[in-house]
Amino acid sequence: MHTHEHEHGTDSPAEALPDAATYWEARYADGDRMWSGRVNAVLADVVTSLEQQGPVGSALDLGCGEGGDVLWLASRGWRATGVDLSPTAAARGRAAAEDAGVADHVRFDAGDLATWDTEERFTLVTASFLQSWPVEIPRAAILRRATRFVAPGGHLLVTAHAAPPGELPEELRSYRFPTPDDDLAALGVGRGDGADAEGVDGDWTVVTAEVRPRSVPRDDGTVHDLLDSVVLVRRR
């Protein structure tokens, strides 16, 4: 898939792999670029809607990769911060921001999302395809931690592969792809009364929790059909 997504390799048995930080740094350092740099489609749709409701603000992209989403946000006037486990990925984001003339509007940090912290609170926090296989990360804990970075009135967007984005080898076929309810549970947010109701849990309102089909054109002219889990919640 040639989009800016956190789709992960499956070339080694899990028992032969290093820790996640070493694995992902090696993946990024092994080539010139891993992702296309294009904005993720769900993020683009959500941001376009938010911009119709009010002025742009600050955004935090968790697992930002080489910074495609961060740069897109900055090009639209957002102050954007990206955090990724790989120092190489973060460095590429900084270089791309300089090339695009938006370096004054962005920040890239290399850090472990399970421990990375900031005092800043953001209008929008996003995690796009924050899934890691064959090396696992504490994804549910990272998502719960992400809620602390959302400013009052701000939004948290979690987009995930809801089904395999391609063929998985036998040793990885037990990987469980998250549902919207899984990610709501990870965030500590409930749907409310009824599966289709606007859900409210304490300080949060569920704006969207659904699986969306998406088609991606391939270089050979064929189309790759995908399923995305999309969760958007708003802090009161």
N, C-alpha and C positions, 0 to 999 in steps of 0.2 A: 504494500500500500504506500503510495507516494504522497502522503499528507503529513502535516505536523501533528503526529499522534505518538503516544508512548506505547507503541506496539513492540513487543519484545522478542528477542531471539530464542531459539529452541535447539541449539546446536550441541549441547553437552548434557550428559546425565547430571541430575541435581547433586548427587553425592560427590561429583568431581569439581563442583563449582566453588569459587571463593565467596567471601562475604559480599553483600550487595554493593557496597561502596567500591570495592576493588573491581567487581564484575562490570559495573556500569562505567567506571572511569576507563577501563580497558576497551569497552565497546565503543565509546566516543573517541578515544585516542587512536583507535585502529584505522580511522579513515578521515577524510576531509570534512564530511557532513553526513549526518544520519537522516535528518528530516528535510522536508521540502521548504519549510519556512512559511508555508501558507497557514492562515488562521484556521483553527478548528471550527467546523460549520455550526455546531451548537452554540459555542461561545459567541460567534458572530451574530446569530439570531437573537440571543439573549441580550447582548450589549446594545444592539440596534433598538430593541424594545425599551431597555432602560433609558437610553438616551432620549427617547420620545417622551419619557415621563419627567425628566429633569436634567440638570447639567451633569457633565462628566465629573468624576472624582478620582479616587485612588483605587488601584487594583493590585492584588497579590496573586501570582500564579505559582501554585505549588507543583513541583515536578515540571519545571518550565522547559526542560531540554535546552535546545539552542536558542530559544527565545522568540520563536515566531509569533506566539500570541502576545507576548509582552510588547514587541515592536509594533504589532498591529494596534494594540490599545494606545500606545504612545502616539502613533500617527493620527489618532482621533482625539488627542488632547488629554488622555488619561495620564496620571502619574502612576507608573507601573513598576512593581518589584517582582522579580522572578527568582525562585530558589530551586536549585537542583543538586542532587547528590554528587554529580560529576563536576570537578573543577574545570575540566576541558569544555564541557557544555556551557558553563557559566561564562568562561572566557570568550567563547564564540559569540554568546549573546552580547557581551560588552563591545566586542569588535563590530558586530553587525549594527549595534546602536550608533556607534561612531560613524559608520559608513552611511547610515540612514539619516544622520543629522538629528537624532532624538536622544543623544546621550544625556542631556540635561534633564530629561523627563523619566529616566529609567534607572533602576538599580538591579544588579545581578549578584546574588550570594550563592556560594557553594556551601551546602550544609545538609545534614541529616534531618529530614522533616520530622523525625520522631523526637528531636531535641531542639531544633532551630526555634528561635524566639525573637520577638520584637515588641516594643512598647506601642508601635503604631497600630491603629485600627483602620480598616479599609472599607470603602464603599462596596467593593466587590472582591470576594475571594473565590478563586476558581481552581479546580483540580481536574484536568482533562486526561483521561486514560492513564490514571495513576495506578497501573497494574504492572506487576513484575513477575515474569516467569522466565526461566526456571528458578531464579533466585527470588525468594519471597521477601516482602517488606511488611512491617506491621501496619497494613493499610487502614484497618478499622480505627486503630489508635491515632493514626495520623489525621484521619478525617474528623474524629472527635476533637482533637487538638486544634484543628482548623477553625472550629466555631469560635474560639477565643479571639481570633483576629478580625472578626466582622464588627464594624461599627454599628451603633443603633440606627435602624432604618436601612442597613446594608443587606446585601445578598451573598449567599454562598451557593456556588454552582458546582455540582459533581457530575461529570460525564464519564461513562465507563463502557467498555465492551460488554454487552450483555450476552454475547455468544462468541465463539472462536472467530477471530478475524481472518483466519486461514487454517490450513491443516496443522493439527498438533500431532507431534509424535506420540507413540504409545505411552511413554513414561510420563507424559504431561496431560493425558486425557482425563485424569481425575481432578484437574483444576476446576474450581467452581466459580463461574462468572457471576458477579453480583447482580441482584435484582434491585429495582428502586427501593423496595422495602428493606433490603439488606443495608443499603446505604443510609436510609432514614434511621434505621436502628443504630448504625455506627455513629451517626451524628447525634443520637439521643433525641430525635424528633419523631413524634407520632403523626399519623395521618389525620386523626380526628374521627368523627363518627361516619363510618361508611368508606369503602375503598375509594370512591370517587369524590368524597367531600374535601373541602379545603381543610387541611389539617392544622391544628394548633397545639403546641406543646410548650407551655411556659412562655418564653420570650420569642418563640419562633412560629412562623406561618409557612405552611407548605404551599408554594406557588405551583410547582410542577413536580410530578413523580410518575414517570411513564417510560415505556420502551418505544423508541422511535426507529423505524427502518430508514436506511440511508444507502444510496448507491454511489459508488466511486468509480469513475472511468479509469481504465487501465491503459497503459501505453500501447497495448496491442489492439485497442479499439473495443475490447469487451468491457463489461461492467461487473464490478464486485459488489454484491449486496451484503450489507452489514446491519446489525442491530445494536443500537446505543441505549444504555440506561441513562436517563436524564433526571436529575434531582435538583431543583432550585428551591431554596428556602430563604425567607426574609426575617431578619431580626427586627423585633418591634421597637 
